[in-house]
Amino acid sequence: MKTYIVALLAALLWQPAQASESAAPLSAQESELVENQLEKRTAKQLSAAQQQAVAVVDALLSAYNDKDIDTFISYFAEDISFYMFPDKLMFSGKEQLIARYGAMFKNLQCVKSTPIKRIVHGKYVIDQELSESCSQDPEVVDKRGEVVASYEINNAKVTKVLFFRGK
């Protein structure tokens, strides 16, 4: 099976730009195998520190979406700082993080942030995220927007968040 996957990947990677008309399209199973192998290859290219940074951001986004303030704040350093690009300090420290996000979690019926695109570079994870919230009915999203967030991770904790907002 492994040899088959490698051969399939090799055929796809070295296939001429304009395939001949006689080439059969990939089956759904073959396409899935290729996609899985490419994902594994990409994941292997990340260093251990980068994989840890991604895991931290994924876990904090999961806690955010669950409105679990205790788990959410556990992924941040005590001296966390939140900035709005380029260098406007929004707030710093876990107490202010708890005050701000705790109130939001209590007051909103739903919050959800979903990464659309991600860049991992050294100790930074940069996400383009779709952010949604529900103020009255948890089934009705009444606020939706995109934001770019840069997370700096040191020692498995987020030490700095920089938001970029579009207009």
URKALIN-V793052 format. One record per pair of residues at least 24 apart in sequence whose ideal C-beta (glycine too) atoms are under 6 Angstrom apart, sorted by sequence separation. I is the first residue (numbers start at 0). J is the second residue. If there is no record, write none. Layout:
i:j
I:J
I:J
This chain:
i:j
72:96
109:133
125:149
72:97
107:132
108:133
123:149
124:150
4:32
8:36
109:137
123:151
108:137
122:151
122:152
4:36
68:101
68:104
66:104
64:111
63:112
60:112
53:119
56:124
49:119
52:122
53:124
52:124
84:161
80:159
81:160
82:161
83:162
84:163
76:156
75:157
76:158
74:157
56:150
55:152
52:152
55:155
51:155
